[in-house]
Amino acid sequence: MAKKKALNFTPTQKRELIEWNSQKISVSRQCELLMLSKGALYYDPVKMDQYSVSIMEFIDRQYIKTEVHPYKTH
């Protein structure tokens, strides 16, 4: 029985290997061979606007500054 070998490629690198117009092998089969899910194939990250990034950074700074006091349970 053949063993599957893990490819040491990132999902982005695997997406670049897909031949969209191949007459010999379907996109689905290429994904299967590359061990890339169809969801990962079509994933398009959403860019965050600067306001959202600023808010997240503010929350991170506040979280780091805030002391957390453990509580006792009985």
PQR file of N, CA, C, O and H, with PARSE charges and radii, in Angstrom:
ATOM      1  N   MET A   1       0.842  -1.180   0.000 -0.4000 1.5000
ATOM      2  CA  MET A   1       0.000   0.000   0.000 -0.0000 2.0000
ATOM      3  C   MET A   1       0.890   1.247   0.000  0.5500 1.7000
ATOM      4  O   MET A   1       1.854   1.321   0.762 -0.5500 1.4000
ATOM      5  N   ALA A   2       0.576   2.202  -0.834 -0.4000 1.5000
ATOM      6  CA  ALA A   2       1.378   3.421  -0.958 -0.0000 2.0000
ATOM      7  C   ALA A   2       1.080   4.372   0.193  0.5500 1.7000
ATOM      8  O   ALA A   2      -0.065   4.520   0.619 -0.5500 1.4000
ATOM      9  H   ALA A   2      -0.207   2.141  -1.453  0.4000 1.0000
ATOM     10  N   LYS A   3       2.128   5.007   0.682 -0.4000 1.5000
ATOM     11  CA  LYS A   3       1.969   5.995   1.748 -0.0000 2.0000
ATOM     12  C   LYS A   3       1.871   7.380   1.135  0.5500 1.7000
ATOM     13  O   LYS A   3       2.500   7.674   0.119 -0.5500 1.4000
ATOM     14  H   LYS A   3       3.059   4.886   0.335  0.4000 1.0000
ATOM     15  N   LYS A   4       1.069   8.226   1.770 -0.4000 1.5000
ATOM     16  CA  LYS A   4       0.991   9.618   1.338 -0.0000 2.0000
ATOM     17  C   LYS A   4       2.171  10.370   1.922  0.5500 1.7000
ATOM     18  O   LYS A   4       2.504  10.203   3.095 -0.5500 1.4000
ATOM     19  H   LYS A   4       0.558   7.987   2.596  0.4000 1.0000
ATOM     20  N   LYS A   5       2.795  11.188   1.112 -0.4000 1.5000
ATOM     21  CA  LYS A   5       3.881  12.028   1.595 -0.0000 2.0000
ATOM     22  C   LYS A   5       3.354  13.441   1.752  0.5500 1.7000
ATOM     23  O   LYS A   5       2.699  13.977   0.859 -0.5500 1.4000
ATOM     24  H   LYS A   5       2.524  11.323   0.159  0.4000 1.0000
ATOM     25  N   ALA A   6       3.644  14.030   2.884 -0.4000 1.5000
ATOM     26  CA  ALA A   6       3.218  15.407   3.117 -0.0000 2.0000
ATOM     27  C   ALA A   6       4.099  16.345   2.304  0.5500 1.7000
ATOM     28  O   ALA A   6       5.325  16.242   2.324 -0.5500 1.4000
ATOM     29  H   ALA A   6       4.176  13.594   3.610  0.4000 1.0000
ATOM     30  N   LEU A   7       3.458  17.251   1.594 -0.4000 1.5000
ATOM     31  CA  LEU A   7       4.206  18.248   0.835 -0.0000 2.0000
ATOM     32  C   LEU A   7       4.574  19.393   1.763  0.5500 1.7000
ATOM     33  O   LEU A   7       3.753  19.854   2.557 -0.5500 1.4000
ATOM     34  H   LEU A   7       2.462  17.334   1.578  0.4000 1.0000
ATOM     35  N   ASN A   8       5.789  19.836   1.658 -0.4000 1.5000
ATOM     36  CA  ASN A   8       6.235  20.940   2.504 -0.0000 2.0000
ATOM     37  C   ASN A   8       6.011  22.272   1.803  0.5500 1.7000
ATOM     38  O   ASN A   8       6.920  23.094   1.689 -0.5500 1.4000
ATOM     39  H   ASN A   8       6.456  19.461   1.014  0.4000 1.0000
ATOM     40  N   PHE A   9       4.790  22.467   1.338 -0.4000 1.5000
ATOM     41  CA  PHE A   9       4.415  23.710   0.686 -0.0000 2.0000
ATOM     42  C   PHE A   9       3.322  24.380   1.497  0.5500 1.7000
ATOM     43  O   PHE A   9       2.508  23.711   2.133 -0.5500 1.4000
ATOM     44  H   PHE A   9       4.051  21.799   1.430  0.4000 1.0000
ATOM     45  N   THR A  10       3.308  25.694   1.474 -0.4000 1.5000
ATOM     46  CA  THR A  10       2.218  26.425   2.107 -0.0000 2.0000
ATOM     47  C   THR A  10       0.994  26.333   1.195  0.5500 1.7000
ATOM     48  O   THR A  10       1.130  26.021   0.011 -0.5500 1.4000
ATOM     49  H   THR A  10       3.970  26.238   0.958  0.4000 1.0000
ATOM     50  N   PRO A  11      -0.200  26.601   1.734 -0.5600 1.5000
ATOM     51  CA  PRO A  11      -1.380  26.609   0.870  0.2800 2.0000
ATOM     52  C   PRO A  11      -1.233  27.571  -0.316  0.5500 1.7000
ATOM     53  O   PRO A  11      -1.706  27.278  -1.415 -0.5500 1.4000
ATOM     54  N   THR A  12      -0.588  28.700  -0.099 -0.4000 1.5000
ATOM     55  CA  THR A  12      -0.380  29.657  -1.191 -0.0000 2.0000
ATOM     56  C   THR A  12       0.482  29.039  -2.283  0.5500 1.7000
ATOM     57  O   THR A  12       0.187  29.186  -3.469 -0.5500 1.4000
ATOM     58  H   THR A  12      -0.204  28.938   0.793  0.4000 1.0000
ATOM     59  N   GLN A  13       1.539  28.353  -1.888 -0.4000 1.5000
ATOM     60  CA  GLN A  13       2.410  27.707  -2.871 -0.0000 2.0000
ATOM     61  C   GLN A  13       1.666  26.602  -3.610  0.5500 1.7000
ATOM     62  O   GLN A  13       1.850  26.426  -4.815 -0.5500 1.4000
ATOM     63  H   GLN A  13       1.779  28.234  -0.924  0.4000 1.0000
ATOM     64  N   LYS A  14       0.827  25.861  -2.897 -0.4000 1.5000
ATOM     65  CA  LYS A  14       0.040  24.799  -3.534 -0.0000 2.0000
ATOM     66  C   LYS A  14      -0.940  25.389  -4.543  0.5500 1.7000
ATOM     67  O   LYS A  14      -1.125  24.831  -5.625 -0.5500 1.4000
ATOM     68  H   LYS A  14       0.678  26.004  -1.919  0.4000 1.0000
ATOM     69  N   ARG A  15      -1.577  26.526  -4.194 -0.4000 1.5000
ATOM     70  CA  ARG A  15      -2.512  27.178  -5.124 -0.0000 2.0000
ATOM     71  C   ARG A  15      -1.805  27.568  -6.416  0.5500 1.7000
ATOM     72  O   ARG A  15      -2.385  27.485  -7.498 -0.5500 1.4000
ATOM     73  H   ARG A  15      -1.426  26.979  -3.316  0.4000 1.0000
ATOM     74  N   GLU A  16      -0.552  27.992  -6.297 -0.4000 1.5000
ATOM     75  CA  GLU A  16       0.207  28.399  -7.481 -0.0000 2.0000
ATOM     76  C   GLU A  16       0.524  27.219  -8.396  0.5500 1.7000
ATOM     77  O   GLU A  16       0.804  27.417  -9.579 -0.5500 1.4000
ATOM     78  H   GLU A  16      -0.081  28.059  -5.418  0.4000 1.0000
ATOM     79  N   LEU A  17       0.485  26.000  -7.871 -0.4000 1.5000
ATOM     80  CA  LEU A  17       0.775  24.813  -8.669 -0.0000 2.0000
ATOM     81  C   LEU A  17      -0.429  24.328  -9.481  0.5500 1.7000
ATOM     82  O   LEU A  17      -0.272  23.514 -10.391 -0.5500 1.4000
ATOM     83  H   LEU A  17       0.257  25.839  -6.911  0.4000 1.0000
ATOM     84  N   ILE A  18      -1.613  24.817  -9.163 -0.4000 1.5000
ATOM     85  CA  ILE A  18      -2.825  24.376  -9.858 -0.0000 2.0000
ATOM     86  C   ILE A  18      -2.795  24.838 -11.313  0.5500 1.7000
ATOM     87  O   ILE A  18      -2.547  26.008 -11.604 -0.5500 1.4000
ATOM     88  H   ILE A  18      -1.740  25.479  -8.424  0.4000 1.0000
ATOM     89  N   GLU A  19      -3.048  23.911 -12.205 -0.4000 1.5000
ATOM     90  CA  GLU A  19      -3.156  24.228 -13.634 -0.0000 2.0000
ATOM     91  C   GLU A  19      -4.647  24.307 -13.968  0.5500 1.7000
ATOM     92  O   GLU A  19      -5.307  23.285 -14.156 -0.5500 1.4000
ATOM     93  H   GLU A  19      -3.249  22.961 -11.969  0.4000 1.0000
ATOM     94  N   TRP A  20      -5.159  25.519 -14.036 -0.4000 1.5000
ATOM     95  CA  TRP A  20      -6.593  25.742 -14.196 -0.0000 2.0000
ATOM     96  C   TRP A  20      -7.141  25.252 -15.528  0.5500 1.7000
ATOM     97  O   TRP A  20      -8.304  24.856 -15.601 -0.5500 1.4000
ATOM     98  H   TRP A  20      -4.623  26.349 -13.883  0.4000 1.0000
ATOM     99  N   ASN A  21      -6.349  25.269 -16.562 -0.4000 1.5000
ATOM    100  CA  ASN A  21      -6.836  24.897 -17.896 -0.0000 2.0000
ATOM    101  C   ASN A  21      -6.349  23.527 -18.343  0.5500 1.7000
ATOM    102  O   ASN A  21      -6.327  23.236 -19.538 -0.5500 1.4000
ATOM    103  H   ASN A  21      -5.404  25.591 -16.504  0.4000 1.0000
ATOM    104  N   SER A  22      -5.961  22.689 -17.399 -0.4000 1.5000
ATOM    105  CA  SER A  22      -5.444  21.369 -17.747 -0.0000 2.0000
ATOM    106  C   SER A  22      -6.542  20.507 -18.366  0.5500 1.7000
ATOM    107  O   SER A  22      -7.653  20.423 -17.843 -0.5500 1.4000
ATOM    108  H   SER A  22      -5.978  22.925 -16.427  0.4000 1.0000
ATOM    109  N   GLN A  23      -6.214  19.874 -19.479 -0.4000 1.5000
ATOM    110  CA  GLN A  23      -7.141  18.948 -20.134 -0.0000 2.0000
ATOM    111  C   GLN A  23      -6.962  17.524 -19.601  0.5500 1.7000
ATOM    112  O   GLN A  23      -7.809  16.660 -19.823 -0.5500 1.4000
ATOM    113  H   GLN A  23      -5.311  19.943 -19.904  0.4000 1.0000
ATOM    114  N   LYS A  24      -5.853  17.290 -18.896 -0.4000 1.5000
ATOM    115  CA  LYS A  24      -5.523  15.941 -18.441 -0.0000 2.0000
ATOM    116  C   LYS A  24      -6.028  15.627 -17.037  0.5500 1.7000
ATOM    117  O   LYS A  24      -6.361  14.481 -16.736 -0.5500 1.4000
ATOM    118  H   LYS A  24      -5.164  17.992 -18.715  0.4000 1.0000
ATOM    119  N   ILE A  25      -6.085  16.640 -16.181 -0.4000 1.5000
ATOM    120  CA  ILE A  25      -6.440  16.378 -14.782 -0.0000 2.0000
ATOM    121  C   ILE A  25      -7.298  17.525 -14.250  0.5500 1.7000
ATOM    122  O   ILE A  25      -6.983  18.699 -14.444 -0.5500 1.4000
ATOM    123  H   ILE A  25      -5.814  17.571 -16.426  0.4000 1.0000
ATOM    124  N   SER A  26      -8.371  17.164 -13.586 -0.4000 1.5000
ATOM    125  CA  SER A  26      -9.303  18.186 -13.095 -0.0000 2.0000
ATOM    126  C   SER A  26      -8.696  18.969 -11.930  0.5500 1.7000
ATOM    127  O   SER A  26      -7.751  18.520 -11.281 -0.5500 1.4000
ATOM    128  H   SER A  26      -8.627  16.211 -13.429  0.4000 1.0000
ATOM    129  N   VAL A  27      -9.255  20.128 -11.688 -0.4000 1.5000
ATOM    130  CA  VAL A  27      -8.814  20.958 -10.567 -0.0000 2.0000
ATOM    131  C   VAL A  27      -9.049  20.207  -9.257  0.5500 1.7000
ATOM    132  O   VAL A  27      -8.214  20.255  -8.354 -0.5500 1.4000
ATOM    133  H   VAL A  27     -10.023  20.493 -12.215  0.4000 1.0000
ATOM    134  N   SER A  28     -10.179  19.518  -9.154 -0.4000 1.5000
ATOM    135  CA  SER A  28     -10.473  18.745  -7.942 -0.0000 2.0000
ATOM    136  C   SER A  28      -9.416  17.680  -7.685  0.5500 1.7000
ATOM    137  O   SER A  28      -8.972  17.496  -6.552 -0.5500 1.4000
ATOM    138  H   SER A  28     -10.858  19.479  -9.888  0.4000 1.0000
ATOM    139  N   ARG A  29      -9.018  16.986  -8.735 -0.4000 1.5000
ATOM    140  CA  ARG A  29      -8.001  15.937  -8.587 -0.0000 2.0000
ATOM    141  C   ARG A  29      -6.648  16.545  -8.230  0.5500 1.7000
ATOM    142  O   ARG A  29      -5.910  15.976  -7.426 -0.5500 1.4000
ATOM    143  H   ARG A  29      -9.378  17.135  -9.655  0.4000 1.0000
ATOM    144  N   GLN A  30      -6.316  17.688  -8.816 -0.4000 1.5000
ATOM    145  CA  GLN A  30      -5.064  18.362  -8.480 -0.0000 2.0000
ATOM    146  C   GLN A  30      -5.051  18.739  -6.997  0.5500 1.7000
ATOM    147  O   GLN A  30      -4.039  18.576  -6.316 -0.5500 1.4000
ATOM    148  H   GLN A  30      -6.915  18.150  -9.469  0.4000 1.0000
ATOM    149  N   CYS A  31      -6.179  19.242  -6.508 -0.4000 1.5000
ATOM    150  CA  CYS A  31      -6.287  19.589  -5.086 -0.0000 2.0000
ATOM    151  C   CYS A  31      -6.071  18.357  -4.219  0.5500 1.7000
ATOM    152  O   CYS A  31      -5.358  18.404  -3.216 -0.5500 1.4000
ATOM    153  H   CYS A  31      -7.001  19.375  -7.062  0.4000 1.0000
ATOM    154  N   GLU A  32      -6.692  17.265  -4.615 -0.4000 1.5000
ATOM    155  CA  GLU A  32      -6.554  16.021  -3.862 -0.0000 2.0000
ATOM    156  C   GLU A  32      -5.088  15.581  -3.815  0.5500 1.7000
ATOM    157  O   GLU A  32      -4.585  15.205  -2.756 -0.5500 1.4000
ATOM    158  H   GLU A  32      -7.271  17.227  -5.430  0.4000 1.0000
ATOM    159  N   LEU A  33      -4.415  15.626  -4.947 -0.4000 1.5000
ATOM    160  CA  LEU A  33      -3.014  15.211  -5.016 -0.0000 2.0000
ATOM    161  C   LEU A  33      -2.095  16.135  -4.217  0.5500 1.7000
ATOM    162  O   LEU A  33      -1.092  15.693  -3.656 -0.5500 1.4000
ATOM    163  H   LEU A  33      -4.824  15.931  -5.807  0.4000 1.0000
ATOM    164  N   LEU A  34      -2.445  17.413  -4.171 -0.4000 1.5000
ATOM    165  CA  LEU A  34      -1.642  18.386  -3.427 -0.0000 2.0000
ATOM    166  C   LEU A  34      -2.033  18.457  -1.950  0.5500 1.7000
ATOM    167  O   LEU A  34      -1.421  19.185  -1.168 -0.5500 1.4000
ATOM    168  H   LEU A  34      -3.259  17.772  -4.627  0.4000 1.0000
ATOM    169  N   MET A  35      -3.069  17.683  -1.579 -0.4000 1.5000
ATOM    170  CA  MET A  35      -3.613  17.723  -0.221 -0.0000 2.0000
ATOM    171  C   MET A  35      -4.014  19.153   0.143  0.5500 1.7000
ATOM    172  O   MET A  35      -3.661  19.676   1.200 -0.5500 1.4000
ATOM    173  H   MET A  35      -3.566  17.091  -2.214  0.4000 1.0000
ATOM    174  N   LEU A  36      -4.759  19.757  -0.767 -0.4000 1.5000
ATOM    175  CA  LEU A  36      -5.255  21.119  -0.616 -0.0000 2.0000
ATOM    176  C   LEU A  36      -6.771  21.072  -0.709  0.5500 1.7000
ATOM    177  O   LEU A  36      -7.319  20.583  -1.696 -0.5500 1.4000
ATOM    178  H   LEU A  36      -5.046  19.333  -1.626  0.4000 1.0000
ATOM    179  N   SER A  37      -7.448  21.576   0.310 -0.4000 1.5000
ATOM    180  CA  SER A  37      -8.911  21.556   0.268 -0.0000 2.0000
ATOM    181  C   SER A  37      -9.409  22.555  -0.768  0.5500 1.7000
ATOM    182  O   SER A  37      -8.724  23.523  -1.098 -0.5500 1.4000
ATOM    183  H   SER A  37      -7.003  21.974   1.112  0.4000 1.0000
ATOM    184  N   LYS A  38     -10.606  22.304  -1.272 -0.4000 1.5000
ATOM    185  CA  LYS A  38     -11.182  23.238  -2.247 -0.0000 2.0000
ATOM    186  C   LYS A  38     -11.418  24.602  -1.592  0.5500 1.7000
ATOM    187  O   LYS A  38     -11.287  25.636  -2.246 -0.5500 1.4000
ATOM    188  H   LYS A  38     -11.162  21.518  -1.005  0.4000 1.0000
ATOM    189  N   GLY A  39     -11.765  24.603  -0.304 -0.4000 1.5000
ATOM    190  CA  GLY A  39     -11.941  25.865   0.411 -0.0000 2.0000
ATOM    191  C   GLY A  39     -10.653  26.666   0.447  0.5500 1.7000
ATOM    192  O   GLY A  39     -10.665  27.883   0.261 -0.5500 1.4000
ATOM    193  H   GLY A  39     -11.871  23.763   0.227  0.4000 1.0000
ATOM    194  N   ALA A  40      -9.534  25.977   0.688 -0.4000 1.5000
ATOM    195  CA  ALA A  40      -8.234  26.655   0.714 -0.0000 2.0000
ATOM    196  C   ALA A  40      -7.855  27.150  -0.676  0.5500 1.7000
ATOM    197  O   ALA A  40      -7.181  28.170  -0.818 -0.5500 1.4000
ATOM    198  H   ALA A  40      -9.525  24.988   0.839  0.4000 1.0000
ATOM    199  N   LEU A  41      -8.291  26.426  -1.697 -0.4000 1.5000
ATOM    200  CA  LEU A  41      -7.991  26.832  -3.071 -0.0000 2.0000
ATOM    201  C   LEU A  41      -8.630  28.179  -3.390  0.5500 1.7000
ATOM    202  O   LEU A  41      -7.998  29.042  -4.000 -0.5500 1.4000
ATOM    203  H   LEU A  41      -8.839  25.597  -1.582  0.4000 1.0000
ATOM    204  N   TYR A  42      -9.873  28.356  -2.980 -0.4000 1.5000
ATOM    205  CA  TYR A  42     -10.606  29.571  -3.327 -0.0000 2.0000
ATOM    206  C   TYR A  42     -10.545  30.648  -2.240  0.5500 1.7000
ATOM    207  O   TYR A  42     -11.169  31.699  -2.381 -0.5500 1.4000
ATOM    208  H   TYR A  42     -10.386  27.655  -2.484  0.4000 1.0000
ATOM    209  N   TYR A  43      -9.802  30.399  -1.161 -0.4000 1.5000
ATOM    210  CA  TYR A  43      -9.713  31.356  -0.055 -0.0000 2.0000
ATOM    211  C   TYR A  43      -9.098  32.666  -0.523  0.5500 1.7000
ATOM    212  O   TYR A  43      -8.058  32.678  -1.183 -0.5500 1.4000
ATOM    213  H   TYR A  43      -9.295  29.545  -1.046  0.4000 1.0000
ATOM    214  N   ASP A  44      -9.749  33.760  -0.176 -0.4000 1.5000
ATOM    215  CA  ASP A  44      -9.261  35.094  -0.516 -0.0000 2.0000
ATOM    216  C   ASP A  44      -9.291  35.934   0.760  0.5500 1.7000
ATOM    217  O   ASP A  44     -10.363  36.373   1.177 -0.5500 1.4000
ATOM    218  H   ASP A  44     -10.593  33.751   0.360  0.4000 1.0000
ATOM    219  N   PRO A  45      -8.134  36.166   1.389 -0.5600 1.5000
ATOM    220  CA  PRO A  45      -8.134  36.901   2.652  0.2800 2.0000
ATOM    221  C   PRO A  45      -8.688  38.315   2.490  0.5500 1.7000
ATOM    222  O   PRO A  45      -8.478  38.975   1.472 -0.5500 1.4000
ATOM    223  N   VAL A  46      -9.394  38.753   3.518 -0.4000 1.5000
ATOM    224  CA  VAL A  46      -9.993  40.085   3.507 -0.0000 2.0000
ATOM    225  C   VAL A  46      -9.007  41.067   4.126  0.5500 1.7000
ATOM    226  O   VAL A  46      -8.475  40.826   5.209 -0.5500 1.4000
ATOM    227  H   VAL A  46      -9.565  38.216   4.344  0.4000 1.0000
ATOM    228  N   LYS A  47      -8.773  42.153   3.442 -0.4000 1.5000
ATOM    229  CA  LYS A  47      -7.892  43.197   3.966 -0.0000 2.0000
ATOM    230  C   LYS A  47      -8.655  43.986   5.025  0.5500 1.7000
ATOM    231  O   LYS A  47      -9.835  44.295   4.859 -0.5500 1.4000
ATOM    232  H   LYS A  47      -9.206  42.348   2.562  0.4000 1.0000
ATOM    233  N   MET A  48      -7.963  44.306   6.116 -0.4000 1.5000
ATOM    234  CA  MET A  48      -8.598  45.081   7.178 -0.0000 2.0000
ATOM    235  C   MET A  48      -8.272  46.556   6.990  0.5500 1.7000
ATOM    236  O   MET A  48      -7.158  46.920   6.612 -0.5500 1.4000
ATOM    237  H   MET A  48      -7.004  44.056   6.251  0.4000 1.0000
ATOM    238  N   ASP A  49      -9.263  47.392   7.262 -0.4000 1.5000
ATOM    239  CA  ASP A  49      -9.032  48.827   7.151 -0.0000 2.0000
ATOM    240  C   ASP A  49      -8.212  49.306   8.351  0.5500 1.7000
ATOM    241  O   ASP A  49      -8.169  48.639   9.385 -0.5500 1.4000
ATOM    242  H   ASP A  49     -10.167  47.096   7.569  0.4000 1.0000
ATOM    243  N   GLN A  50      -7.575  50.445   8.211 -0.4000 1.5000
ATOM    244  CA  GLN A  50      -6.667  50.956   9.241 -0.0000 2.0000
ATOM    245  C   GLN A  50      -7.392  51.213  10.562  0.5500 1.7000
ATOM    246  O   GLN A  50      -6.806  51.019  11.627 -0.5500 1.4000
ATOM    247  H   GLN A  50      -7.610  50.986   7.371  0.4000 1.0000
ATOM    248  N   TYR A  51      -8.638  51.642  10.514 -0.4000 1.5000
ATOM    249  CA  TYR A  51      -9.396  51.898  11.742 -0.0000 2.0000
ATOM    250  C   TYR A  51      -9.535  50.611  12.558  0.5500 1.7000
ATOM    251  O   TYR A  51      -9.315  50.618  13.769 -0.5500 1.4000
ATOM    252  H   TYR A  51      -9.113  51.800   9.648  0.4000 1.0000
ATOM    253  N   SER A  52      -9.896  49.516  11.903 -0.4000 1.5000
ATOM    254  CA  SER A  52     -10.053  48.236  12.599 -0.0000 2.0000
ATOM    255  C   SER A  52      -8.730  47.763  13.189  0.5500 1.7000
ATOM    256  O   SER A  52      -8.690  47.254  14.308 -0.5500 1.4000
ATOM    257  H   SER A  52     -10.075  49.510  10.919  0.4000 1.0000
ATOM    258  N   VAL A  53      -7.657  47.932  12.439 -0.4000 1.5000
ATOM    259  CA  VAL A  53      -6.335  47.543  12.932 -0.0000 2.0000
ATOM    260  C   VAL A  53      -5.982  48.368  14.163  0.5500 1.7000
ATOM    261  O   VAL A  53      -5.450  47.831  15.135 -0.5500 1.4000
ATOM    262  H   VAL A  53      -7.689  48.346  11.530  0.4000 1.0000
ATOM    263  N   SER A  54      -6.270  49.664  14.133 -0.4000 1.5000
ATOM    264  CA  SER A  54      -5.984  50.539  15.279 -0.0000 2.0000
ATOM    265  C   SER A  54      -6.764  50.107  16.516  0.5500 1.7000
ATOM    266  O   SER A  54      -6.213  50.073  17.617 -0.5500 1.4000
ATOM    267  H   SER A  54      -6.702  50.100  13.344  0.4000 1.0000
ATOM    268  N   ILE A  55      -8.032  49.780  16.343 -0.4000 1.5000
ATOM    269  CA  ILE A  55      -8.866  49.326  17.462 -0.0000 2.0000
ATOM    270  C   ILE A  55      -8.310  48.028  18.041  0.5500 1.7000
ATOM    271  O   ILE A  55      -8.216  47.882  19.260 -0.5500 1.4000
ATOM    272  H   ILE A  55      -8.480  49.807  15.449  0.4000 1.0000
ATOM    273  N   MET A  56      -7.945  47.095  17.184 -0.4000 1.5000
ATOM    274  CA  MET A  56      -7.396  45.823  17.662 -0.0000 2.0000
ATOM    275  C   MET A  56      -6.086  46.029  18.413  0.5500 1.7000
ATOM    276  O   MET A  56      -5.850  45.381  19.433 -0.5500 1.4000
ATOM    277  H   MET A  56      -8.021  47.214  16.194  0.4000 1.0000
ATOM    278  N   GLU A  57      -5.237  46.916  17.924 -0.4000 1.5000
ATOM    279  CA  GLU A  57      -3.976  47.209  18.610 -0.0000 2.0000
ATOM    280  C   GLU A  57      -4.237  47.843  19.974  0.5500 1.7000
ATOM    281  O   GLU A  57      -3.555  47.530  20.949 -0.5500 1.4000
ATOM    282  H   GLU A  57      -5.428  47.442  17.096  0.4000 1.0000
ATOM    283  N   PHE A  58      -5.227  48.736  20.040 -0.4000 1.5000
ATOM    284  CA  PHE A  58      -5.593  49.367  21.311 -0.0000 2.0000
ATOM    285  C   PHE A  58      -6.060  48.309  22.314  0.5500 1.7000
ATOM    286  O   PHE A  58      -5.638  48.314  23.470 -0.5500 1.4000
ATOM    287  H   PHE A  58      -5.782  48.991  19.248  0.4000 1.0000
ATOM    288  N   ILE A  59      -6.921  47.416  21.870 -0.4000 1.5000
ATOM    289  CA  ILE A  59      -7.428  46.352  22.742 -0.0000 2.0000
ATOM    290  C   ILE A  59      -6.273  45.469  23.217  0.5500 1.7000
ATOM    291  O   ILE A  59      -6.223  45.094  24.388 -0.5500 1.4000
ATOM    292  H   ILE A  59      -7.264  47.412  20.930  0.4000 1.0000
ATOM    293  N   ASP A  60      -5.354  45.139  22.325 -0.4000 1.5000
ATOM    294  CA  ASP A  60      -4.187  44.336  22.711 -0.0000 2.0000
ATOM    295  C   ASP A  60      -3.366  45.037  23.787  0.5500 1.7000
ATOM    296  O   ASP A  60      -2.961  44.412  24.767 -0.5500 1.4000
ATOM    297  H   ASP A  60      -5.395  45.444  21.374  0.4000 1.0000
ATOM    298  N   ARG A  61      -3.119  46.329  23.608 -0.4000 1.5000
ATOM    299  CA  ARG A  61      -2.335  47.079  24.604 -0.0000 2.0000
ATOM    300  C   ARG A  61      -3.051  47.102  25.950  0.5500 1.7000
ATOM    301  O   ARG A  61      -2.419  46.924  26.991 -0.5500 1.4000
ATOM    302  H   ARG A  61      -3.448  46.837  22.812  0.4000 1.0000
ATOM    303  N   GLN A  62      -4.364  47.321  25.936 -0.4000 1.5000
ATOM    304  CA  GLN A  62      -5.134  47.355  27.178 -0.0000 2.0000
ATOM    305  C   GLN A  62      -5.115  45.991  27.864  0.5500 1.7000
ATOM    306  O   GLN A  62      -4.988  45.910  29.086 -0.5500 1.4000
ATOM    307  H   GLN A  62      -4.877  47.466  25.090  0.4000 1.0000
ATOM    308  N   TYR A  63      -5.239  44.939  27.094 -0.4000 1.5000
ATOM    309  CA  TYR A  63      -5.235  43.588  27.652 -0.0000 2.0000
ATOM    310  C   TYR A  63      -3.900  43.298  28.336  0.5500 1.7000
ATOM    311  O   TYR A  63      -3.865  42.718  29.421 -0.5500 1.4000
ATOM    312  H   TYR A  63      -5.342  45.005  26.101  0.4000 1.0000
ATOM    313  N   ILE A  64      -2.810  43.702  27.699 -0.4000 1.5000
ATOM    314  CA  ILE A  64      -1.479  43.464  28.260 -0.0000 2.0000
ATOM    315  C   ILE A  64      -1.275  44.273  29.539  0.5500 1.7000
ATOM    316  O   ILE A  64      -0.644  43.791  30.479 -0.5500 1.4000
ATOM    317  H   ILE A  64      -2.839  44.173  26.817  0.4000 1.0000
ATOM    318  N   LYS A  65      -1.800  45.494  29.584 -0.4000 1.5000
ATOM    319  CA  LYS A  65      -1.648  46.358  30.757 -0.0000 2.0000
ATOM    320  C   LYS A  65      -2.486  45.892  31.947  0.5500 1.7000
ATOM    321  O   LYS A  65      -2.093  46.100  33.095 -0.5500 1.4000
ATOM    322  H   LYS A  65      -2.312  45.886  28.820  0.4000 1.0000
ATOM    323  N   THR A  66      -3.619  45.275  31.691 -0.4000 1.5000
ATOM    324  CA  THR A  66      -4.564  44.913  32.743 -0.0000 2.0000
ATOM    325  C   THR A  66      -4.065  43.704  33.522  0.5500 1.7000
ATOM    326  O   THR A  66      -3.756  42.657  32.953 -0.5500 1.4000
ATOM    327  H   THR A  66      -3.938  45.107  30.758  0.4000 1.0000
ATOM    328  N   GLU A  67      -3.995  43.878  34.847 -0.4000 1.5000
ATOM    329  CA  GLU A  67      -3.620  42.752  35.696 -0.0000 2.0000
ATOM    330  C   GLU A  67      -4.830  41.861  35.899  0.5500 1.7000
ATOM    331  O   GLU A  67      -5.946  42.336  36.106 -0.5500 1.4000
ATOM    332  H   GLU A  67      -4.247  44.728  35.309  0.4000 1.0000
ATOM    333  N   VAL A  68      -4.592  40.588  35.839 -0.4000 1.5000
ATOM    334  CA  VAL A  68      -5.665  39.635  36.075 -0.0000 2.0000
ATOM    335  C   VAL A  68      -5.424  39.016  37.445  0.5500 1.7000
ATOM    336  O   VAL A  68      -4.363  38.447  37.702 -0.5500 1.4000
ATOM    337  H   VAL A  68      -3.685  40.202  35.671  0.4000 1.0000
ATOM    338  N   HIS A  69      -6.425  39.133  38.331 -0.4000 1.5000
ATOM    339  CA  HIS A  69      -6.312  38.577  39.671 -0.0000 2.0000
ATOM    340  C   HIS A  69      -7.040  37.245  39.720  0.5500 1.7000
ATOM    341  O   HIS A  69      -8.241  37.178  39.457 -0.5500 1.4000
ATOM    342  H   HIS A  69      -7.287  39.595  38.122  0.4000 1.0000
ATOM    343  N   PRO A  70      -6.317  36.189  40.054 -0.5600 1.5000
ATOM    344  CA  PRO A  70      -6.995  34.893  40.152  0.2800 2.0000
ATOM    345  C   PRO A  70      -7.986  34.893  41.320  0.5500 1.7000
ATOM    346  O   PRO A  70      -7.782  35.595  42.310 -0.5500 1.4000
ATOM    347  N   TYR A  71      -9.008  34.142  41.205 -0.4000 1.5000
ATOM    348  CA  TYR A  71      -9.993  34.066  42.273 -0.0000 2.0000
ATOM    349  C   TYR A  71     -10.000  32.661  42.853  0.5500 1.7000
ATOM    350  O   TYR A  71      -9.626  31.692  42.192 -0.5500 1.4000
ATOM    351  H   TYR A  71      -9.174  33.572  40.400  0.4000 1.0000
ATOM    352  N   LYS A  72     -10.437  32.574  44.107 -0.4000 1.5000
ATOM    353  CA  LYS A  72     -10.479  31.280  44.780 -0.0000 2.0000
ATOM    354  C   LYS A  72     -11.841  30.643  44.578  0.5500 1.7000
ATOM    355  O   LYS A  72     -12.872  31.315  44.577 -0.5500 1.4000
ATOM    356  H   LYS A  72     -10.742  33.361  44.644  0.4000 1.0000
ATOM    357  N   THR A  73     -11.819  29.346  44.408 -0.4000 1.5000
ATOM    358  CA  THR A  73     -13.077  28.607  44.354 -0.0000 2.0000
ATOM    359  C   THR A  73     -13.118  27.681  45.558  0.5500 1.7000
ATOM    360  O   THR A  73     -12.080  27.194  46.006 -0.5500 1.4000
ATOM    361  H   THR A  73     -10.982  28.800  44.409  0.4000 1.0000
ATOM    362  N   HIS A  74     -14.279  27.443  46.068 -0.4000 1.5000
ATOM    363  CA  HIS A  74     -14.419  26.581  47.251 -0.0000 2.0000
ATOM    364  C   HIS A  74     -15.020  25.276  46.874  0.5500 1.7000
ATOM    365  O   HIS A  74     -15.218  24.416  47.732 -0.5500 1.4000
ATOM    366  H   HIS A  74     -15.122  27.839  45.704  0.4000 1.0000
TER
END
